[in-house]
Amino acid sequence: MAFVWRSGTRRRWLAGTGAMLGGAAGAACGPLGGDGGTGAQKPAAPVTIDYFRWNAPETPLGQAQNELAATFNARGERVQVNLSLVPAAESLQKFITLQAAGTPPDSIMVESADIAYLAVKGALTPLDPLARRDDRELKRTEFFPQMLEIGSWKGQLQALPHDVAVFAQFYNRDLFRQGGVAEPKPDWTWDDWLAAMQKLTKDVGDGGKQFGGNLPLVEYVLRAWGGDYLNKDGTECALDSAPAIEAIQWVADLRHRYNVVARPDQLQGTNEAMSWYTGRLASLQSGPWMAGNTRQNAQFKDWDVALIPRGKAARVTRLFSAYIVIPKGVRDAEASWSWVKFYKSTESESLLAQKGSVMPTRKPVADSGAFLTTPPNNIRAFVDMVQYGRHLPQVPRWSDIVPIINQGLAPVLNGQKSAREAVGEIKRQVDPLLKEPVAT
């Protein structure tokens, strides 16, 4: 779905789980209890904590996590960790349900878009005091600052990023050469991209069709045109602005006017990832995990990665991640923190990058051979794209807003309605939600 992506959506490629969360904010089962905190004296007794992850144990990333847990437990210290599986689409509800029952998970992965909601609910153990105390070990200056900002609420660190998810432009060099299309240059624009897609879209011999690329996400085209979902202070929907309407309509026109990206019915029972692997898509906009998948699954060998094109106002891409949190009310916050610190160490990040095909959150690791594995030759494009990354709006009711935007834009991207016709109704529903307080 190319409307508003949540991190659970991209995890399908990593773990076979995840879809967009719906109205999770309205699903709380009573007040979020527990007093948590980090000032309690460390208990002397051994403790086994549960870490709820999204990734199935048999996947490459899941296997890397298994190895990390085994290494952590083999140290023989008082804290041991047990890995539990929760699908990305269920993690927020699992968090809320367990916390309401007085048995919050010791640590859990959540979507970056849910951090504001959980922070406002008072559901998280703030990490700032722990991170400052242990900064010699944690080395916060090594993290991409954008990722720490996403994990913060009102200037206080609430969560640490699991990895960096940022979009770049994959392209099949063989198909570009065959189509007489020059490889993307660092200064290319969305107009250049469209011209390339038009040359690369053609009928193929078996009665099928080769498309130039996949449908770009509305969220970064919207911002590249100078629009946004909300106004600057997050109090009103801004999709009715002229730049926003133009950007949304341009994305829809890629399907229904220019015909350079496939409609769902033209994917012939497959999906965009499989179409990329089989050479039916000449290019694909996706994240670092797709590099590992392409190495393993592609039926072609000559491919590379480039920057996302520059728009009318700026170059913008999607920046997001799963985040690791310690819920408020856990039985032993220091024990949970010891696992989180270990998981985010340089050594752990290197292993996850090498074996799990994720982009590290520490800049020195992202700039090392642990991540910069070829092909593609220009894998550093992901590192370069971080500076252009924009996260979804950090507002507490975002989980309630996402389905409204997706449902409102669906007729536009399906060619049934114009962007101008759709945005008014979206704004009518979103504006009241932005004014509703979140119960604490």
N, C-alpha and C positions, 0 to 999 in steps of 0.2 A: 504494500500500500504506500502510495507516494504522497500522502497528505502531511500528517504529523507523525514522524517515526518516534517510537519509544525504544529504549535499549533492549527491551525484551524481544522486539521484532528481529533485530540482527542476531540474537543469540540462537535463532534456529540453525544457523550455519555452524555454530560452535557446539551446541548441545542437543539439537533436535527439539528444543523447547521454546516456548515464548510466543506470545502474540501481544498486541497492544492491550494494556490494562484499561478497563473501562472505568466506571465510577467508583473507584476504590475508596475515595475519600468518604463516601457515604456509607461504607460498609462496616464501620467500626461497631464492635459489639460492646457498647458501654464505654466508660472512661478508661483511659490508658493509665494503669496503676503502677505502683512501685516507686520507691524513692531513690534507688540506684545510688549514684554518686561515686566518687572515687577517693573519698577521704577515709574510708573504713580501713582498719588495720588488716593487713594481709593475713589470712588464716594460715596456720602452720600445716594443716592437713592437706594431703594431695587432693587434686580436683580434676575431673574430666569435663571439659567444656564441649558444647556442640557448636559447630560452624555450619550454617545452612548455606549451601552453594547452589548455583543454577546448573552446573555442568555435570552430566551423567558420567559415572566413573570410567566407562569404557571409551569415552571420547579422548582425543589427544590432550585437550586441556584438563579434562577430568583425571587422566592418568598422571599428568604433571602435578595436579593438586594432591593426588594420592601419595606421590613421592615426597612432596613437601611435608605432608602430615606425618609420614613415617620418619622423616629426618627430625622433625620437631619432637616427636615422641621418644625417639632413640636417644635424645640428650639426657634422659633420665631425671629431669627436673620434676618439680611437684605438679606442674600443669601438663595434662595430656589433652589431645584434641580428638574428637570424633566428627567425621564429616557426614552430614545429612543432606539429602537431595530435596530441593524444592524448586519446581519449575518457575522460571522468571515471572510468568503471568500470575503466579499464585503467591509470590514472596511477600507482597505488601499485606495481603489478607492473612497469611500465616503469621506474620509479625504481629499484627493487631490482635488476632485471636489468642495467641499465646500470651501476649502481654496483658490482655484483659483478664485472662485466667490466673494471672500472678506467676506465670512460668515463662518469662520472655526468653527467646533464644539468646545464648551467650554472645553470639555474633552472627550476622546474616548479611547477605547481599541484597541490596535494594536498588531500584532505578534512581538515577540522578534526578529525575523530574519529581520524585517523591520526597526529597530531602526537606524542602520548605514545609510541606504539610506535616511531616513527622516532627520537625523542630518546633513549629507553632503548637503542636499538640503536647509538647513537653515529653515526647516519647523517646528521646535519644540521650545517651550519656555524652555531654560535650567533650570533645577530644582535645580542646585547646590546652587545658591544664596538664594533661598527660604528655601532649606533644612538646610543650615548652620544657617540661621537666626532663624529658628524655631526648632533647633535640640533638645532643651529641651523638646519640645512637641513630635517631630517626633521620636527621639531616634534611629538614624540610626544604632548604634552599636547592636541593637536587631535584625536587619535583617540578614538573611543569606548573607554573603559578596559576595558569588558567584552570587546571584540574583541582587545585586546592580551593580556588574561588568557588567553583561549582559545588564543592562539598561543604561550603560554609553558609551560615545563615546569620545575617546582621553582623558580619565580621568575625563570627566565632566558628572555628572548625568543628563540624559535626560528623564528618565521614571522610574516609580516605578512598581514593579511586582504585578500583581493581585493575584497570588498564586504561589506555587511551583509545577511544573510538573516534576516528576522524576520517572523513571521506576524501578520496582522491580519485583520479581518472585512470582506470585501467584501459589499455587498448591493445588490440591484436595487430602486431606490426606487419604480419603477412597480409592481412586484409586491407590495411591502410595502403601498403605498397601496390597491391592489386587494383585498388580503387583510385590510384593516383592522388592519394591524400597525404599531405605532409604531416609528419609527426608533430604533436602539440608542442608549441613553444611556451616558455615561461610567461610571456605577456599575452597569450591568446585570450580571446573574449568569447562570450556566449554567442555572438554573431558568427565568429570563426567556427565554434563548435557546431552550430546549426548547418553551416555550409558543408562541413565535413560529414555530418550525419546524412545530409541529402545525397552526397556522392556515394556513401557507403550502403545506402538502403536500396536493395534490388531484389528481383525475383531470382530464384536459384533453380537448378535443373530438375529437382524432384517435385516441382510444383509448390514448394514452400517459399519462404521469404527470408532474406537476410536483412536485419534492421541495423541501423547505425549505432544505436545505444539503447539504454534503458531510460525510463522516465525519471528525470531529476526530481529530487525532493522539493516540494513547494517551499519548505521552510528556508532553504538557503538561496533559492532564486528570488523569493520574496525580499529577503534582506539585501541581496546583491543589487536589486532594483531600487533600494532605498525605503522599502516598506517594512512592516513588522506585524506581528500578531497583536501586540498591545502597545499602548502609548508608553512613554519613558518611565512614568511612575507606576505602571501596571494597574491603572484604575479603569481603563476603558479599552475595548477592542478597537484595533486600528486597521482592520482588514478592509474598511471602506475607503481608505485613502487612495488617491489616484495611482501612486506607485504600486501599492499592493494589488489593486484590481488589474493593472497592466501585467504584473508578474504572474499572477494566477492564471490569467487568460492565456499568456504566452505558453505556460506549461501545458495547459489543455490543448492548445493549438498544435503542439508537437505531435499529438495523436491524431487529431481530427482535421487539421488544415495542412500541416507539412507531412504527416504520415511517416515520420522517421523513427518513431518508437511504437512498439506493438501495443495494441489493445489487448485486454485479457483474453478475448476470444481468438486472437491471432497467435497465441503462444503454443497452440497445438498440444494442449494437455500437459505442458511442462511449465517451467518458471524461468525467470530472468537469469538466475545463476546457471541452470543447466543449459540455457541457450548460449550463454557466454562460453561455457566449457566446450560446447560442440561447434562453436564458430558461427552460430546463427545470430549472435550479437557481435558487432565489430568492436564495441567498447562497452564499458560498464563503470558506473560510479558506485564505489563501495568502500569498505574499510580495510584495515590491515589484516584481519582474519581471512579475507578473500585471497590474499597473496599465498598463504599456506594451502588453501583449498585449490587454487589454480595450479600450483606446483603439482599437487596430487591428482587432480581430476581432469585438467585440460587436455584436449585432443590435439593441441598445437604446442609448439615450444617457444616461439618468438613473440614475446609480449613484454610490455613495460607499463610504468605508471607515471602520470604527469599531474600537475596541479589542476584543481578545478578551475574552470574559466573565470575571468573577471567580468562582473556585471556592469550595469550602467552607473552604479554608485560605488561599488567596492567588489573585491573578491571575498566571498563568504563560503564557508563550508559548515557542515554539521559537526559539533564537538559534544561528546557525551560519554557515558561509561556506566557500568555497574559500580556501586559504591559499597564499601564495607562499613557497617555501623555496629555500635554496641548499644543495645536498647537500654533505656533507663529501667532500673529495678532488677538488673541481673544479680545473680547470687555472689559473684566475685568479679568486679570490674577489672581488677588488676590481672586476674588470670586471662580474661578475654583480651585485654590489652597486650599481654605478652605474646599471644598468638597473632594478633593483628600486626604488631611490630615485626615479628618474624616473617609473616607473609609478605610484608612490604619491604623487606631487606633487599639489598643489592643482589645477593646471591639468589634469593627466591624469585625476584623479577627476571633475572637472567634465565633461570630454568623455565619459567612460564613462557618467556619469549621464544626460547629455543624449541621447546616441545609442545607448546600450546598455541603458537601462532598469534600471540597477542602483543600489542605494542606497550612497552614499559612506560610507567608513569614517572620514572626517574630519568632526567635528561642524559646523564652519563651512560646509562644502560641503553637508552634508545639510540644513542650515538655509537654504540659498540657493535661488535660482530654478533652479539647475542640476538640482536634484532635486524641488523643490516645484512641480511642473507639474500643472496641472489640465486635465481631470478626473483624479482625484476631488477634490472641494473640500477634503476632510479628509485629504489625503495625509500630513499631518504625523502622523497616527496611527501610521505606521511608526516615526517618530522617537520618539514617546511610548512605544511598546511596547518599546523596547530595554531600559528599566529593569526590565521584567518578564521579560526573556529568560533562559532557562536552557539551557545547553549539555548535550550528552550527557556521561556520566561520562568523566573523563579518566583512563582506565586503559589500560595498554599492550595488553591482550588484547581490547579492545573489538571489533575487527573479527572475532574468533572468536566473541564473545558475541552479536552482532547476529543471525546466522541462527538461533541457538538460541531467542532470544526470539521472533523472527518466526514460526518454525515452531511454537513452543509456543502462541502466541496465535492463530494462524490458525483452529484449530477453534472458538475462543471467538467470534471476530468473524464466523465463518461459521454460528454458531448450533448447532454440533454438541457443544459442551462448555461447562460453566460455568467462570468465571474461577477459582473455588476449586479445581476439578478440575485445571486446567492448571498453576497456578503451582508446585506441588510438584515436578513433573518438570523445569520450567525451572530451579528452584533447584538441584536435584540435579546438573544438568549444568554450571551456571554456576559454582558455588562452587569446584570443583577448578581451573577455569581461572584464577580470580582469585589462586590460590595458586601457580600455575606461573610461574617466572621466565622472562623473555624472554632468549634467548641473545644475547650481545653479540659 
